[in-house]
């Protein structure tokens, strides 16, 4: 996934930049980077953060950074920010998103003057370098950013830092957030609003889809207005977003609490002793559910936070399962003999939640009722790097549907028959998932309840992973 942060300040910006980037550490597993422009020009540093936190890698060297303008990032794969020297001058660039037409863009750049790209391990090219090359096809950075939005298929948000300020461009359909903040002597741009709350910034503006702004220490200027169509990712509120963050005016923690309440209102038949959430993204849902049902909320297991990362971060599935299992420590006294209702953010492959459930049974639980806080994930995301699955058949819903249909691959038309939560095929799929994962009962959050909990016009949200709905022009 990944996230970025930038600062344009009348004073030294390094501390704000350092902490602002660090507040994005929950979004990405591999690289962290900072770039600052100051009296001595550009200064940049990039570190591998797979086995050590961002702060520990940078805390001993940021005293060497000096400047009033800076950008930084937490990155899924590629090292960034990059420093670029071109006919547009010198600039630093960082990106968040997913490019689907990489080969097409490479050939386009080769035909228009780019001679080569540096290869990373495995033969891949750095996507941020590719985006810089596309920008350099035009006569200004602004025109280059507009061109990126025009020809990139997928999702691409970009920060470009010059010695005067920062260009901030949100992806053309607004799938990811880009937010501007302000304090007395500085402006900042961030993916997560939680990143600036403790740094003294207040909210100025959520950039609209495709909107481009320019930040200097003195002002924010809108260079390109927003596009009409928005398709913001609904899964940000479900899982990736930090609880204290707010997107389009809708706070993540409040949304999850509301979602839990809506689940409870449809679930009056369940008879349990305690309500629990899987740390961390299931907790607010469980609290909302508990309050609505007037059933005790408890923490039957606690996440060990000092060293274990979020379980989506490792690239290897076996390691992901190990992280998910090892980081949860049981409270035997709250589990033994209990009928439990467990809320997790989602069921993707089913491996982690299945192991968690067995862990509860082994700890003495009498019953484990499961309520995922979003609908079944039927389709792998084609717009963002939200899934590390190499095949959609890794999704437990897809595997179950194939088995129920007696085929190795399922058409999109057939999949649509399983989306309707009131349909018989949907009920058969849910029951089969329940059996395979050994839950006492299983009910997913309905899509209409999820959309109500988010509280944004449904036409502005992307729900592709749940229902397969998309716009052909985006593919």
Secondary structure, DSSP 8 states (H G I E B T S, - for coil): --EEEEEEESS--HHHHHHHHHTTGGG-SSEEEEEEEETTEEEEEEEE-SSS-HHHHHTTTGGG---SEEEEEEESSS---EEEEETTEEEEEEEEEEES-HHHHHHHHHHTT-----B-GGG-B-HHHHHHHHHTTSSSHHHHHHHHHHH--EEEEEEEE-SS-EEEE--TT--S--EEEEETTEEEEES-GGGTGGGT-EEEEE--TT-EEEE-SS-EEEEE---S---EETHIIIIIS-TT-EETTEEHHHHHHHHHHHHHHT-TT---SEEEE-TTTTHHHHHHHHHHHT--B--SEEE-TTT---TT-SSSHHHHHHHHHHTEEE-HHHHTT-EEEEE-S--SSSHHHHHHHHHHHHTT-SEEEE--SS----S--SSSS----SSGGGSHHHHHHHHHHT-SS--HHHHHHTT-TTSHHHHHHHHHHHHHHT-SEE----HHHHHHHHTS-GGGEE-HHHH----GGG-
